[in-house]
Amino acid sequence: MRHGKAFRRLGRGSAHRRALLRNLTDSLIRHERIKTTLAKAKELRRPAEQLITLAKKNTPHADRSIQSFLFDQSLKTKLKDELAKRFADRPGGYTRIMKAGFRKPDSAQVAYIEYVDNSLPKLKLTAEDLGVSCLLRPQIRRPPYVEFIILLTLLVPFSFPTA
């Protein structure tokens, strides 16, 4: 049963988690693309898309809700003037998550989250970013004499000398 599994806890208490999501949302609005862990990116989708929907409503209550969520109040104008107009005819799905491999120190899965229809240059993820560089390396080939020795040991029966 999935009781109490409505969202990811991200290893934090409720106040810390809310502050983290507010900061990530501020960064996403400011830069329109950020790199974070996959779990945080998936959890960030919800408040980021809710803020766009509130900005599209353009009511005093929506303005107060936006203002209470954002830490940086200067982002409210960007949200209402730029992003709400960009997504005016889109019914939802304002963000995109692209997996970007694994982080070296702790092997955490990393992803980019961005607003769709942005003017940023396209991401060019390499094989190393995706964590598959070991598959692209040429296979190690043994020298021929090692293969010959292995073949000899298989063909020639060997027995220990008895005393």
C-alpha positions as CSV (number, residue, x, y, z in Angstrom):
1,M,0.0,0.0,0.0
2,R,1.2,3.5,-0.8
3,H,-0.1,5.3,2.3
4,G,1.9,8.5,3.0
5,K,3.9,8.3,-0.2
6,A,2.5,11.3,-2.0
7,F,5.9,13.0,-2.5
8,R,9.6,12.5,-2.2
9,R,11.0,13.5,1.2
10,L,14.5,14.1,-0.1
11,G,16.1,13.3,3.2
12,R,14.9,16.5,4.8
13,G,12.3,17.8,7.2
14,S,9.3,19.5,6.0
15,A,10.5,23.1,6.5
16,H,13.9,22.3,5.0
17,R,12.3,20.6,2.0
18,R,9.9,23.5,1.4
19,A,12.8,26.0,1.5
20,L,14.8,23.8,-0.9
21,L,12.0,23.6,-3.4
22,R,11.4,27.4,-3.1
23,N,15.1,28.0,-3.8
24,L,15.2,25.6,-6.7
25,T,12.1,27.2,-8.1
26,D,13.7,30.7,-7.9
27,S,16.8,29.4,-9.7
28,L,14.7,27.7,-12.4
29,I,12.7,30.9,-13.0
30,R,15.9,33.0,-13.1
31,H,18.0,30.8,-15.3
32,E,15.3,28.7,-17.1
33,R,17.5,25.6,-16.9
34,I,19.2,24.1,-13.9
35,K,21.2,20.9,-13.1
36,T,20.2,19.0,-10.0
37,T,19.6,15.4,-8.9
38,L,16.9,13.5,-10.7
39,A,14.7,13.2,-7.5
40,K,14.9,16.9,-6.8
41,A,14.1,17.7,-10.5
42,K,11.0,15.4,-10.4
43,E,9.8,17.0,-7.2
44,L,10.5,20.5,-8.5
45,R,8.2,20.1,-11.5
46,R,5.1,20.4,-9.3
47,P,5.7,23.9,-7.7
48,A,7.4,25.2,-10.9
49,E,4.3,24.4,-13.0
50,Q,1.9,25.5,-10.4
51,L,3.5,29.0,-10.3
52,I,3.1,29.3,-14.1
53,T,-0.5,28.3,-13.9
54,L,-1.0,30.9,-11.1
55,A,0.7,33.6,-13.2
56,K,-1.5,32.8,-16.1
57,K,-4.7,33.4,-14.0
58,N,-3.6,37.0,-13.3
59,T,-5.9,37.6,-10.3
60,P,-5.0,39.3,-7.0
61,H,-5.2,36.0,-5.1
62,A,-2.8,34.4,-7.6
63,D,-0.4,37.3,-7.2
64,R,-0.4,36.9,-3.4
65,S,0.2,33.2,-3.7
66,I,3.1,33.7,-6.1
67,Q,4.5,36.4,-3.8
68,S,4.3,34.1,-0.7
69,F,6.1,31.3,-2.5
70,L,9.0,33.1,-4.1
71,F,12.0,34.2,-2.1
72,D,13.2,36.8,-4.7
73,Q,10.3,39.1,-5.4
74,S,11.9,40.5,-8.5
75,L,11.2,37.2,-10.2
76,K,7.5,37.8,-10.0
77,T,7.6,40.2,-12.9
78,K,9.6,37.7,-15.0
79,L,7.1,35.0,-14.2
80,K,4.0,37.2,-15.0
81,D,5.4,39.2,-18.0
82,E,7.6,36.7,-19.7
83,L,6.8,33.1,-18.8
84,A,3.0,33.4,-18.4
85,K,2.8,35.0,-21.9
86,R,5.0,32.3,-23.4
87,F,2.8,29.5,-22.1
88,A,-0.5,31.3,-22.5
89,D,-1.9,28.8,-25.0
90,R,-0.2,25.7,-23.4
91,P,-2.5,23.8,-21.1
92,G,0.3,22.3,-18.9
93,G,3.6,20.5,-19.2
94,Y,5.8,23.6,-18.9
95,T,9.0,21.8,-17.8
96,R,11.2,19.1,-19.3
97,I,13.6,16.8,-17.5
98,M,16.6,15.4,-19.2
99,K,18.8,12.8,-17.5
100,A,22.5,13.7,-17.5
101,G,24.2,10.6,-16.1
102,F,25.7,10.2,-12.6
103,R,27.6,12.5,-10.3
104,K,31.2,11.3,-9.7
105,P,31.5,11.7,-5.9
106,D,28.3,9.9,-4.8
107,S,27.0,8.3,-8.0
108,A,23.7,10.2,-7.7
109,Q,21.6,10.4,-10.8
110,V,21.8,13.9,-12.2
111,A,19.3,15.7,-14.5
112,Y,18.6,19.0,-16.2
113,I,15.2,20.6,-15.7
114,E,14.2,23.4,-18.0
115,Y,11.2,25.3,-19.2
116,V,10.1,24.2,-22.7
117,D,10.1,26.6,-25.6
118,N,13.1,28.5,-24.1
119,S,15.7,30.5,-26.1
120,L,18.7,28.8,-24.4
121,P,21.2,26.8,-26.6
122,K,20.4,23.1,-26.9
123,L,22.2,20.8,-24.5
124,K,24.8,18.5,-26.1
125,L,25.1,15.6,-23.6
126,T,28.2,13.5,-24.2
127,A,28.6,9.8,-23.4
128,E,30.6,10.7,-20.4
129,D,27.7,12.9,-19.1
130,L,25.3,10.0,-19.5
131,G,27.7,7.6,-17.7
132,V,28.2,5.3,-20.6
133,S,31.8,6.2,-21.6
134,C,33.0,2.7,-20.5
135,L,30.8,1.2,-23.2
136,L,32.4,3.4,-25.9
137,R,36.1,2.5,-25.0
138,P,37.7,0.0,-27.4
139,Q,37.8,-3.5,-25.9
140,I,41.2,-4.6,-24.4
141,R,42.8,-7.2,-26.7
142,R,45.3,-9.7,-25.3
143,P,48.6,-10.1,-27.1
144,P,48.7,-13.2,-29.4
145,Y,51.3,-15.1,-27.2
146,V,48.9,-15.0,-24.3
147,E,46.2,-16.6,-26.4
148,F,48.7,-19.2,-27.6
149,I,49.6,-20.1,-24.0
150,I,45.9,-20.4,-23.1
151,L,45.4,-22.7,-26.1
152,L,48.3,-24.9,-25.1
153,T,47.1,-25.4,-21.6
154,L,43.8,-26.6,-23.0
155,L,45.3,-29.0,-25.5
156,V,48.2,-30.5,-23.6
157,P,47.2,-32.6,-20.6
158,F,49.2,-31.8,-17.6
159,S,49.9,-34.1,-14.6
160,F,51.9,-33.5,-11.5
161,P,55.1,-35.6,-11.3
162,T,54.8,-38.4,-8.7
163,A,57.7,-39.3,-6.4
